[in-house]
Amino acid sequence: MPVEWSGSGPQLLMELDRSAPLRAQVEEQLRTAIQTGRLVAGERMPSTRALATYLRLSRGVIQECYAQLQAEGYLTSRAGSATRVATTISIDRPTPAPLLAAEAPPLLADFPSGVPDLGLAPRADWAWAVREVCRTAADAEFDYGDAQGAPRLREVLTGYLRRVRAVDTCAANVVVCGGFQQGLGLVLRVLGGPVAVEDPGSVGNVTRAAGGATVPVPVDEQGIDVGALAASGARVVVVTPAHQWPTGVVLAPARRHALVAWARECDGYIVEDDYDAEFRYDREPVGSLQGLAPDRVIGLGTVSKSLAPALRLGWAVLPSALATAVVAAKAVADRGTPQLDQLALVTLFESGRYDRHLRRMRTEYAARRDVLVSALTRLAPSVRVTGLAAGFHAIAHLPAGVAEADVIAAARERRVGLYGMSTYRSTHDPSPAQLVLGFGNTSQHEIRTGIGLVADLLSRR
Amino acid sequence: MPVEWSGSGPQLLMELDRSAPLRAQVEEQLRTAIQTGRLVAGERMPSTRALATYLRLSRGVIQECYAQLQAEGYLTSRAGSATRVATTISIDRPTPAPLLAAEAPPLLADFPSGVPDLGLAPRADWAWAVREVCRTAADAEFDYGDAQGAPRLREVLTGYLRRVRAVDTCAANVVVCGGFQQGLGLVLRVLGGPVAVEDPGSVGNVTRAAGGATVPVPVDEQGIDVGALAASGARVVVVTPAHQWPTGVVLAPARRHALVAWARECDGYIVEDDYDAEFRYDREPVGSLQGLAPDRVIGLGTVSKSLAPALRLGWAVLPSALATAVVAAKAVADRGTPQLDQLALVTLFESGRYDRHLRRMRTEYAARRDVLVSALTRLAPSVRVTGLAAGFHAIAHLPAGVAEADVIAAARERRVGLYGMSTYRSTHDPSPAQLVLGFGNTSQHEIRTGIGLVADLLSRR
C-alpha cells in the first residue's frame, strides 16, 4: 500500500504488509528513512493523527512508534511543539570499491605454496568430531573456558608432540592459539626487541606479527647462518629448522647446536615454526629443535597444513619462564580459542582419525612429489630441484641466463601459475633465479599439465 | 624386557615391546632419557655394537637411531671418537603449582553475572549447522578465508542487526571477531589515546583491552554523565546504552543525543557494547546508538549471551573511516576467525534456528526474572530491585546499614554465591551497598532456594 505524505509532513513512500505486525513495519521504515537521509535532520514529522489517517492505522500505534524512536534518539519532541527528526543523526556509507578489472581466465595449473589440499580436507571427520563434542561435553564446556586452552587438548598435544616431534613439554607450558599467526604475534610481543628472521623466509609475516623492525639473516645450504645472526644483535630469531621455508633446507646438526649455544650466550630465544614437519618422505622427520633446549625454544605449530587453514587452530610450546606472560596476552587478545573446536581436535587425536588423515595425505603428497620430479626430469632436465625432503613444495633452480620474472610472466600467458623466490628475499633480489613450486593444493593431473606447458621456459635457452 | 647398561655406557633401563617397531622405541627412549636428564650432557654413549648386543637388535638399527638423534642434535660424534650426548641439551620444567586448598563445598545457589544458561546451549543446533557446512561448503571455504570475516556472514549480520537492533551498516564495515573481547582490543588499539569507561562498569576489561590507562566516568539513573565525559579529556568512550552494565540503567534519550553531540564536537568515538539487548522484556529493545551516528559509533556484539561463550564469535560494526585499519589489525592478530564456525552461524541465522533459540531463552529468562522478583517481594520486601528491563541480571539495593561484604560473606556460609557492586566501581567503594544478581545460568529452583536462604540477610535489620 504506497502512501505519499504531503502538507504537514515530508514526502515518504511507505509500503505496509497488512498481514504482518504493523507497528514494527512503520517503526522500521521511519528509522530507515532517517538513516538513509530520506527524512533529514531537523525535519518536522507529521502529527500522529495525520500519519495514522494516512496509513489507516490507529493513532495509538503511531504514538507508540514515535515514543520508541524518541527513546532511541531518532526523533525529538518538546511539550507543545511538533515532533522532529533529531539533529544529531548522521549518515555513514563507505566509498564503493572500484570495479574489479575484467577477471583473468582461470589457470590450467597453479603452483601456490603453503596451502594443503582443500578438496581433501577432512569434512566428515570434523563434522563427526563436533557432533561428538556437542553430544558428550559437560555443560561447563560451553562457558568461556581456560584462556590458555582446554586442559584436555593441552594434555593431548603434549603427548602427540612428544611422540611425533620429540617435543619436550608439559600441559602447563602449552597455549592453544588461533593458528600460527596468533601464536607468533603473542610470543613476539611478549619477547619484544628486534626480531631476526630467515632470509629468504617469511619476512613480511614476521614483521607484521612483531609490530616492529626485523633483521634478515641469510640462509645457506646448512640453514640459517648463526654467525650472521650473532652479529645482528637481535636476541630473538624465528626459524624453520625441520624444512626451511621456503628453501626446503634442513638445519644441519652443527648449526642446531650453534643456534642453541647462541641463545644461551645472549640470553635469547628461538621461535621454531614447525609448519609442515608431519610430511617427511625419505626418512623420519627431524625432531624439533624445541626438544633440545626447551628453556630457549618456543615451538609453534598449527593444523593449517595437516587439516585445513579454515580451522584456525594452533599452539605455542613455551619455556616455563615465558608461559605466564603469553597466557596473559592470550586472555587479553580474545579470552581463548573456541572451546568446541578445541575439543573437536581432541576427539580427532584420540579417535586416531587425525593420524589416519595424515597417513592418507602423506601418501598423496608423496605421489605428487614423484609426479613433479619425473615430469621435470623428463621435460626440463637442466632444472635442478631441491628442498623436497618434506612438505609440499620444491625449489626449481633456473639455469643461468633465465630470468625469474620472465618465466613467471610467460607461464601466466599459458595459464600456469608460477611463483618466484625473489618475493621471499628481504631485498627482492631476482638472483639466483628460483621458483617455489607448491603442490599441496595441485592435483597430479594439474602438475603434469602445468609442467608440460612450461617445461621449455625452465630450460637453458 | 628390562636392560641395564654397564661398563661402556651409562646405566639406563629400557623396556622394549618386541611386537612393535623396535627402532622407533629405542630412539624415543634415548631421546626421553636425554630430555629428562637420565643421560646427561657430554656423557659417552655405548658403542652401537655394544648397545645392539644388549638389546638383542641388529647393529644397523642402532646405527640408524644414532644417526637420527645426531641429525636432531641430541648426540654428537666426531670421526674416530665415541658418540656422546650433546652438551647443548637442557631441561625445562615449570615449578609445580601449589596444591589447591581443600575445595569449598558446592553452592546450593549461585548468582554470577554475564553467563547465559549453559545447560540450554543449542548443542544439537550447532552440531547440525557444522554438519551442514561440512557437507555443502565449497572447497575454497577450507582455506584461510577473508580476515575480515566470511562475506556471507557479514551480509547476514548486516541484515539481522538492522532488523533487531536498528543498526545502520553494510558488509564492508563489519569485521567478524573472536568474541567481544577481541573486537574491543582491536578497536581500542586502532583508536589509541585514553579511553573513558562507565563507572561502575567493565573497568578492568577495558583497561586490559586498551593496553593503557582508562578514565572512569560516573553513571547515574540516566546513564553515563556526558558532562563529566566531556571534562575528562578522553576522545574514546566505551558504553552500554541499551542496558548499562552492571547497573541496568537505559541511557535516556537526551543523553543519547548529548553523547553523539560530544563525539562530533571532539572528533571522538563511542564504542557501544550491545551485550544483552536481545533479551528485553517489557517493551521492544531500545535500538542501538550506532544507528543514530554510524560515523561516530563502533557497535560491538557477540553470541556469548545468545548462544554460548564457548563459540568465541562476535563482530564489530565500524564507521567507514575506521574499517580498513581494524581489518588490517584483525589480519595481523590471527588471519581471521575460524571459517567453519562463521559459516555455521550463517546457517543458524538463515534456518531460523537462531531466532527460535532466542525466543525460547527469552521466555525462560523472563520466567526466572518473575521468580526472582516475587521471591524478593515476598521474603525481603525492603530490598529495592532495579535494572530488570533487559538481560539476565538485576541490582538489589541493600537497606541502609547493611554492608555489602557482610551479606556476601554470610551468604557464602549458607552456600549461596552473591556478588557485590563494589567490584565494578573504579574505587571499589562499598557504598551504596548493592548486589548484582545474575540469573542467566541459575535455574528457577535455584533462584527460589537461594533467595530463601539469604532473604533475612538482605532486609533491614
Interface residues (C-beta under 8 A of the other chain):
Chain A: A24 E28 R31 T32 Q35 Q68 L69 Q70 A71 E72 G73 Y74 T76 A86 T88 I89 S90 I91 D92 R93 P94 T95 A97 V115 L118 G119 A121 R123 A124 W126 A127 V130 R131 V133 C134 R135 A137 D139 A140 E141 F142 D143 Y144 G145 R162 R163 A166 D168 C170 A172 N173 C177 G178 G179 Q181 Q182 G185 R208 A209 G211 V250 P253 R256 H257 V260 A261 R264 R283 E284 V286 G287 L289 G291 L292 A293 P294 D295 R296 S304 A308 P309 A310 L311 R312 L313 P319 S320 A323 V332 A333 D334 R335 G336 T337 P338 Q339 L340 D341
Chain B: A24 E28 R31 T32 Q35 Q68 L69 Q70 A71 E72 G73 Y74 T76 A86 T88 I89 S90 I91 D92 R93 P94 T95 A97 V115 L118 G119 A121 R123 A124 W126 A127 V130 R131 V133 C134 R135 A137 D139 A140 E141 F142 D143 Y144 G145 R162 R163 A166 D168 C170 A172 N173 C177 G178 G179 Q181 Q182 G185 R208 A209 G211 V250 P253 R256 H257 V260 A261 R264 R283 E284 V286 G287 L289 G291 L292 A293 P294 D295 R296 S304 A308 P309 A310 L311 R312 L313 P319 S320 A323 A331 V332 A333 D334 R335 G336 T337 P338 Q339 L340 D341
